[in-house]
């Protein structure tokens, strides 16, 4: 019952059944704790999840499996508690799995933690150099932080390694067909099949250059403001 409710994200029912187990002195096993921790993660009950994980180890003497660690890393990472997530990763006997590091890297990208992201990416590339997600996440993380050279380096390394990103398609309605239905155009990154592909890519390139220019000017304005404030010209 606990496992079924956990799969459906029903945190309250999971905890009700779990507490009933404890009240009837039925000891939870490894699978039970995994289901409860999963429910905590989906509900965002981070402190409760941490409490239950510690209880599993200390009170019930259950050795955490890779799945337990993975669940905790994902739970902490989603909440932005990246230092705790890193500590959990370092506790995993035999080292973290591919999925654990992927989860950690995803959280680093979400919360903009470049330093920890680099550590996770290094571990991932040691395990699997052809995994496109690692390159894409790191390139995006660097780009969002304005570290354009590092972002370009990762994209270049991706090409040199012959790593192909899984193609994702976007769709846009371009016109109505004769029968009244929408005519859709599907496209992907680098797609040149559209009859106006060259013009579209030209505009996209121009917009990208403008964004980079504005980002650089923003840094210059900030530095100028700091300098003026330091000499008492403003403020």
N, C-alpha and C positions, 0 to 999 in steps of 0.2 A: 504494500500500500504506500509506504513512504517513497519507494522508488518511482511508482507511478505518478504520485502527486508532484514529485520533484521534476520529472520529465515534462510535466505540464505547467511548471512554474508556480504551483500553488504553495507558497511558503507557509501560510497559516496552517493549512492541513498537514503539511510535513511536520511542523513543530508540534502540533496537537498529538499526532500519532507517536512522535518521538518521545514527548514528555509522558505519554501514557505508557510506553514501553518502560521508561525509567521508573515510573510509579509502581509498576507491577514487577519490578526488579528483574526485567529481561535485559540482559546486557547486549548493547548494540555491537555489531561486528564491523569489519572494514567496509563492506558494501553499504551498510546503513549510514555510516559516517560520510562516505563519499556522496550519497544522495542528499544528505542534510547540508553538507558544505556547498554542493551545487545549487541547492535552493537558496542558501544564504547569499551566494554570489549573484544570482539572478535578481534577487530582491534588493541587493545593495546593503545587506546587513553585515558589514565588514567586521565590526567588533565582535558580534555574536559568532561569526564564522571563525575568527581567530581564537575565541574562547573555546569553541567546540574542538578545534584542531588540537589545541594544547591539552584539553581534557582527554581526547582520544589517546594521545601519547602518554600523558602522565598518569591518568586515572585508570585507563583500560589497557595500558601497555601494548597498544597496537602500533606496529611499525608502519609508518606512512609509506604508501606505494607511490610510484611516479605519478599516478593519476591524482592522488591526494595533493601532492606538491603542485602539479599543474593547475589544479583547481584553485589553490591558494594564491599562486602567482597571478593567475588571471583575475581573481577577485581583488587582490591588492592593487594590481596594475590599473584596472578599470577605475578604481577610486583615486588614482593619482598618488598612491602611497608607494612610490617607486623604490625608496630606500628599503622598506620592509620587503618588497617583492624581491629585490636583489639579495637580501639576507636569506630569504627562503630558497632562492635558486642555489645559493652557496651551500645550503644544508643538504642538498639532494645527493644521496650516496651514488657514486659513480658519475656524477655530473648531470647536468640538465639534458633533457631530450630536445629534439628539433622543435616539437610543438611548444614546449615551455619557452624556449628562446624566441620563437616567433610571436608568442603572446606578449612577452616582455618588450620586444622591439615595437610591436604595434602600440603598446601603451606609451612607450618613449616618444613615438611619433605624435600621439595624441596630445601629450603634455609637454612636448618640446624639449625633452631631456637628451641633448646631443651626446654627452659624455657616456651615459649608461647605454644609449642606443648604439654607440660605437663598440662597446664591449659585447653587447648581444649580437651585433652584426658580425664581429670577428669570430665568435663561437659558431654562428650559423654557417659562415663561409668555410670554416674548417670542416664542418660536417657535410655540407652540400654546396659546392661552388656553382651549381647550375640552377639553384632556386631563385627564380626571378623576383619573388616577393622581397627578398632581402635587399637587393639592389634598388628596387623601386621605392621601398620605404625609406631607406637611407638617403637617396637622392631627394626625395620630397622633404624629409626632415631638414636636410641642409638648406634646401631652397627656401623653406619657410623661415629659416633663421638668417637668410641673406648670405649664406656661405656658398656663393655661386661656384667658386672654383672646385670645392669639394663635391658639390652636386654633379658638376660636369665630369669630374674624375670617376665617380661611381657609374655614371652613364657610359663613359668611355670603356671602363673595365667590363661592363656588361656586354658591350659590343665585342670587345677583344676576346672574351670568354665564350662568345657565341651563344649567350643566354638570350632566349626569346621570351618576351613578356606575353603572358596569356592575353589574347586580344579581347577587349571589351567593346561592345558596340553601343552606340547611342542612336536614338531615332528621333526624327523631327517630321511633323506633318508639313508638306510643301504645297499641297493643293487638294482640291476635291475632285474625285474621279467622276465620270459621267453618271454613274449610278448613285451619286451622292455620298459615297464613302470617302474617307480620308486617304490620300495617297501619302505613304510614308517613305522617307529616305533614310536608310541606315548607313552609318559611317563609323570608322574607327580611326585611331591615331595614325597619321601618315597616309591615310586613304587618298588616292589620286584618281578615283573613278568618276567623281563628279565633273560635269562639263566645265564648271568654273573653278576647278581645283586649284589652279595656279593663283587666281585672284584671292581665293579663300586663304590659302597658305601665306600669301603675301601680307594680307591684313593681320593674320594671327601672329606672324613674325614681327610686324610693326608694333602691335599691342604689347608683345613680350618685351621688346626693346624699351617701349615707353614705361612699362612697369618697373623694369630694372633701373631706368634713369631716375624715376620718381623715388625709388627706394634709396638710391645713392644720394639724391638731393635731401631726402629726409634725414639721413645721417649727417650730412654737411650742416643742415640747419640746426640740428641738435647740438653739434659740436660748437657752432658759432654762438648759439645761445648760452652754452656753458661758459665759453670764453668771455662773452660780454658781462655775464653775471659775476664772473670771478673778478673783473676789474671794476665792478660797481656801476656799470652803464645801465643796467636794468634791474628790476626787482626792488 
